[in-house]
Amino acid sequence: MSGIDPKSKELAPIASMSSEEIALRVQRGGGAATWYFAALVERYQDRLYNFLARRAGRQAAEDLTQETFVRAWEQIARYNPTWRFSTWLFTIGARLAITQHRRTRRTVGSAAMEAAQAKPVRDASTDLGSRLWTLAGSHLSPDQHTALWLRYAEDMAIGDIARVMDKSEVSVRVCLFRARQSLARLVGADAARNLDATMPEDAPAEPEVVVVPGRAVTNSGPELSGGVS
């Protein structure tokens, strides 16, 4: 990709770099930009797919994951490194998922059922973990499920979840409270408190996302000038 030798001295070791640092390298441009961006794709594609599969279903998530990375590449100059890169990336994905949902007019019920089957939990041998996330996908509202996923599976702060979902922090807290209440009614309060111990495992390698620099993108993508807006 770009003819840059990964062992070149001009390339910093990826493993020791934060995503924000890598994104800054991409912003600088040059021959190494696509190499650094590929590292971001590798770091986030499974997590992003996992998130989108629960919003839009597995089939749509494959296309949405690739489109999210394409948009991120096209808009990387707008990324503000004071924001977490994952928050910025997931915001793009969430907005694309909303657009896709409106376009296809899928019912919430069918999307939720497909999403609930999208991925097993981290400890597949734990019936409680499997049941919690299956119930979350089939019984919670899309917003409640999304907030719960970002909080426990992605370990996002309330402020970051609010940016991804384009809601106030108060609204996010209400979503989480109601989601926990709903799960507590279904499985019991003690079990519902164990969500952080039953987070879904990282998704296995899904169809590889190939980002082609310079690809034309429509203007309907998310406007993320500076950070997230």
C-alpha positions in Angstrom: 0.0 0.0 0.0 1.7 3.2 -1.3 5.1 1.4 -1.6 6.3 2.3 1.9 8.4 -0.3 3.6 6.7 -1.0 7.0 10.2 -1.3 8.5 11.2 2.2 7.3 12.7 4.4 10.0 10.3 7.2 9.0 7.4 5.1 10.3 6.7 5.1 14.0 5.9 1.7 15.6 2.1 1.4 15.3 1.5 -0.8 18.4 2.8 1.8 20.8 0.8 4.7 19.3 -2.6 5.9 20.3 -5.3 6.1 17.6 -5.2 9.8 17.9 -1.5 9.9 17.2 -1.9 7.6 14.1 -4.7 9.9 12.8 -2.4 12.9 13.1 0.1 11.0 10.9 -2.6 10.4 8.4 -3.5 14.1 8.4 0.1 15.0 7.6 -0.2 13.2 4.2 2.7 11.9 2.2 3.4 8.4 1.2 3.0 6.9 4.6 -0.6 8.3 5.1 -2.3 5.3 3.6 -0.1 3.0 5.6 -1.1 4.6 8.8 -4.7 4.7 7.9 -4.6 1.0 7.1 -3.5 0.5 10.7 -6.6 2.4 11.9 -8.7 0.2 9.7 -7.2 -2.9 11.2 -7.6 -1.6 14.7 -11.2 -0.7 14.4 -12.9 -2.6 11.6 -14.1 -5.5 13.8 -15.3 -3.2 16.6 -17.1 -1.0 14.1 -18.7 -3.9 12.3 -19.9 -5.3 15.7 -21.5 -2.0 16.6 -23.1 -1.5 13.2 -24.4 -5.0 13.0 -26.5 -4.3 16.1 -27.9 -1.2 14.6 -28.6 -2.3 11.1 -28.1 -6.1 10.9 -25.1 -8.1 9.7 -25.7 -7.8 5.9 -26.0 -4.0 6.0 -23.1 -3.7 8.5 -20.6 -5.0 6.0 -21.3 -2.1 3.5 -21.7 0.4 6.3 -18.3 -0.5 7.8 -16.5 0.0 4.5 -18.4 3.2 3.8 -17.6 4.6 7.2 -13.8 4.1 6.6 -14.1 5.7 3.2 -15.8 8.7 4.7 -13.2 8.9 7.5 -10.4 8.8 4.9 -12.1 11.6 2.9 -12.8 13.7 5.9 -9.6 13.0 7.9 -8.5 16.7 7.6 -11.6 17.6 9.7 -10.7 15.3 12.5 -9.8 17.2 15.7 -7.3 15.2 17.7 -8.6 16.6 21.0 -11.5 14.2 20.4 -11.1 10.4 20.8 -10.7 8.9 17.3 -13.1 6.1 18.2 -15.8 8.6 19.0 -15.3 10.4 15.7 -15.3 7.2 13.7 -18.4 5.7 15.5 -20.2 9.0 14.9 -19.7 8.7 11.2 -20.9 5.1 11.3 -23.9 5.8 13.4 -25.1 8.6 11.0 -24.6 6.4 8.0 -26.7 3.7 9.8 -29.4 6.2 10.4 -29.4 7.2 6.8 -29.5 3.6 5.6 -32.3 2.8 8.0 -34.4 5.7 6.7 -33.7 4.7 3.1 -34.6 1.1 3.4 -37.5 1.7 5.9 -36.7 -1.5 7.7 -38.9 -2.2 10.7 -37.3 -1.9 14.1 -38.4 -5.4 15.0 -36.7 -7.1 12.1 -33.5 -5.1 12.5 -33.4 -5.8 16.2 -33.8 -9.6 15.7 -31.1 -9.8 13.1 -28.8 -7.5 15.2 -29.3 -9.7 18.3 -27.9 -12.6 16.4 -25.0 -10.6 15.1 -22.3 -11.8 17.5 -21.8 -14.1 20.5 -20.7 -12.7 23.8 -17.2 -12.7 25.1 -17.7 -15.7 27.3 -19.8 -17.9 25.1 -20.1 -20.6 27.8 -21.8 -18.2 30.1 -25.6 -18.5 29.6 -26.1 -15.2 31.5 -23.9 -13.2 29.1 -25.5 -14.6 26.0 -29.0 -14.1 27.4 -28.3 -10.5 28.4 -27.2 -9.3 25.1 -29.8 -11.3 23.2 -32.5 -9.7 25.3 -30.9 -6.3 24.9 -31.1 -6.7 21.1 -34.7 -7.9 21.0 -36.4 -6.0 23.9 -34.7 -2.6 24.2 -35.3 0.3 21.9 -32.6 1.0 19.3 -31.4 4.0 21.3 -31.2 2.1 24.6 -29.4 -0.8 22.9 -26.9 1.5 21.2 -26.2 3.4 24.5 -25.8 0.2 26.4 -23.4 -1.2 23.7 -21.2 1.9 23.6 -21.1 2.1 27.4 -20.2 -1.5 28.1 -18.8 -3.0 24.9 -16.8 0.1 23.9 -16.3 1.4 27.4 -17.2 4.9 26.2 -17.8 7.8 28.6 -21.2 9.4 28.7 -20.0 12.4 26.8 -18.6 10.3 24.0 -21.8 8.3 23.8 -23.8 11.6 23.6 -21.7 12.7 20.6 -22.0 9.4 18.8 -25.8 9.3 19.3 -26.2 13.1 18.8 -28.0 13.4 22.1 -27.5 15.3 25.3 -25.7 13.6 28.2 -28.9 13.7 30.2 -30.7 11.8 27.4 -27.9 9.2 27.3 -28.2 8.7 31.1 -31.9 8.2 30.8 -31.4 5.7 28.0 -29.0 3.7 30.1 -31.2 3.9 33.2 -34.2 2.6 31.3 -32.2 -0.1 29.5 -30.9 -1.4 32.9 -34.4 -1.2 34.3 -35.8 -3.3 31.4 -33.1 -5.9 31.7 -33.5 -6.1 35.4 -37.2 -6.8 35.0 -36.3 -9.6 32.5 -33.3 -11.3 34.3 -33.2 -9.8 37.7 -31.3 -6.7 39.1 -28.2 -8.6 40.1 -27.7 -10.1 36.7 -28.4 -6.8 34.9 -25.5 -5.3 36.9 -23.1 -7.8 35.3 -23.1 -6.3 31.8 -19.5 -5.2 32.1 -18.5 -8.8 32.8 -20.3 -10.1 29.8 -19.2 -7.8 27.0 -19.2 -9.3 23.5 -15.9 -10.4 22.3 -14.2 -8.7 19.3 -15.8 -9.8 16.1 -13.8 -12.3 14.0 -12.4 -11.0 10.8 -15.3 -9.9 8.6 -14.9 -9.2 4.9 -11.7 -7.1 4.7 -12.3 -3.4 4.4 -10.3 -1.9 1.5 -10.1 1.8 1.4 -9.3 3.4 -1.9 -7.9 6.9 -1.5 -9.4 9.4 -3.9 -12.8 7.5 -4.2 -15.6 9.9 -4.9 -18.1 10.2 -2.1 -21.5 11.9 -2.1 -22.1 15.0 -0.1 -24.7 13.3 2.0 -22.1 12.1 4.6 -21.8 13.4 8.1 -20.5 16.9 8.6 -17.8 16.5 11.2 -15.9 19.7 10.9 -13.4 20.1 13.7 -14.6 17.2 15.8 -18.1 16.0 15.8 -21.0 18.3 15.1 
